Amino acid sequence: MTGRALRSALAIALGAAALACGGDGDGSAAGDVAARAAEAPRAPAERIPLARVGVRALRAAISAPGTVEARRSTEIAAEVPGRIESIRVQVGDEVADGARLFRIDPGPYEMALAEAKAGLVLALAESENATAEAERMRVLLEQKAASQQRYEQLRTQAEVARARVAQAKARAARAEHDLERTWVLAPYAGSVVERRAHEGALAGSDPVLVLQESGALEAILDVPEATPVPVHVGAPVRLFVEGLPAPLETSVARVNERVDPDTRTYQVRCAVEDATGAVKAGSYVRAEIEALRETPGLVVPRSAVATRDGRSLVLRVEGDTARQTPVRVGILEGEDAEILSGLAAGDLVVHGEAAQRLADGTRLRIDGAAAEIADARAGSPAGATP
């Protein structure tokens, strides 16, 4: 069994022809009618195709809409507050990693740095003086010319002065760092996609520019929760983008494990490799994801499944009778349909046009020899003589 249902042939058993009775009571009249009926040519039996339920893992083609986005997109604000002095870039500009984007007025920060440096000079001088006083008092103490208490006081003052030096150094370093941060730099190579402020505006926590990473796009797809097969990392994907003559081939890179309770979808991300540069962030994309069932399932020809009163049914052959059997259908792939429940491997079912019109309980005459030949040929069609 290869997954394509084995074809065999059968014939619907014909009912006996009803004989019209009449005449004048003469028994010979009834005999003549019977003789003529026996001599009449028999209508050929209708040939009905059968298929045997197979076992195979089918692939589901899952359709999902989505949007193309940059892998990284950053709203860039000033690192220190102040008035914007200059903006060096415009929307559409490509910038390198570390490039200067805009600057906050450095004046206040230059003054703060000068003040911090002056404070550091003063603290150093005071520390040197306090250290020298403590050292002189130590010498006098050794000569028994000063008290221990006075020496301890001067030594403590020297330690406090050294601490003030460390504090002044930290202030100077912070002031120098703030001055450096008046220049806002690009965190990575990218393109400017939005500008939200101009020179002269006060910069705070609000973004001034929006930077998008260059050459790194991905499609964010919304996959319905109720798909017959869950999507896994590595599944092949075909992306259809407006304006491109052919779909882009890619694969699933990441799968979000959370289902959105409002849309009942979960997000799947895959890389967008477009050498032409025609695909832009924000573009609409339609995707076809090929998801493989991890374990083989029961498979019948798609034409064997009929829908009646909202239920999926197949005509399963039981002995010489076709019986309607409710089934639950899974993946549909080409001419095959996956059956999740209702059948067993090896069952015979009617398929084709007959599966849509034959009634439950239709009597069939199956050519046993033809069925055996079909089994031996592993799927080759076989004929039957009514």
Secondary structure, 3 states (H helix, E strand, C coil): CCCCCCEEEEEECCCCCCCCCCCCCCHHHHHHHHHHHHHCCCCCCCEEEEEECEEECCEEEEEEEEEEEECCEEEECCCCCEEEEEECCCCCCEECCCCEEEEECCHHHHHHHHHHHHHHHHHHHHHHHHHHHHHHHHHHHHCCCCCHHHHHHHHHHHHHHHHHHHHHHHHHHHHHHHHHCCEEECCCCEEEEEECCCCCCEECCCCCEEEEECCCEEEEEEEECCCCCCCCCCCEEEEEECCCCCCEEEEEEEECCCCCCCCCEEEEEEEECCCCCCCCCCCEEEEEEEEECCCCEEEEEHHHCEEECCEEEEEEEECCEEEEEECEEEEEECCEEEEEECCCCCCEEECCCHHHHCCCCEEEEECHHHHHHHHHCCCCCCCCCC
